[in-house]
């Protein structure tokens, strides 16, 4: 991946996360409730409320939230891969330690260490 496309992707991810986080707030929830309920008090703005709810939210917010879920999933996969590598490194260390202990036990069991010198 070129440096420009990597920068472009990072910028898009950053924007998507910022916008996704703003859509995932109680403030946004209340704002959308006001937009949805406002036509009950003021019927002449029904077309504006319909545009905002069906046009804007469905065409902009829903794809944005889908992109955010993909980004979050990708980051979770990256963290899982890092955790896996770290755990496998620890497993290899434990295997080495176990092999060393087995050698010591074999030496002790087979009389490889002279106990009279102790």
Residue pairs with C-beta under 8 A, 6 or more apart in sequence:
1 9
13 71
16 64
16 67
16 68
16 71
17 68
17 71
19 64
19 68
20 64
20 65
20 67
20 68
22 28
23 61
23 64
23 65
24 65
32 53
32 57
35 49
35 52
35 53
36 49
36 53
38 45
38 49
39 45
39 46
39 49
106 112
107 113
